[in-house]
Amino acid sequence: MSTSSVTEAARAMQEELILLPAWDADRVRDYLSDAIARGDTEGVRREGHTWSGTIALSLFELADAIDQAADRDNEK
């Protein structure tokens, strides 16, 4: 599931996490790496609802990218 759109969305999300305290950013990074590996878009969206602003938007974009990658994988 490691397509370029997921990678780009994950990278954008990582850039948003720079603004957070290290302990919180590390928690989100760990959670997201596991969620991406599992393809858990519901979990990513749930996390997105706990944030506001560009962090939330980046999480929703990441979830959408994971969904699109899964759809492409299923079409093959």
Secondary structure as UniProt FT lines:
FT   HELIX           4..17
FT   TURN            18..19
FT   HELIX           22..38
FT   HELIX           41..48
FT   TURN            49..50
FT   HELIX           53..75
//
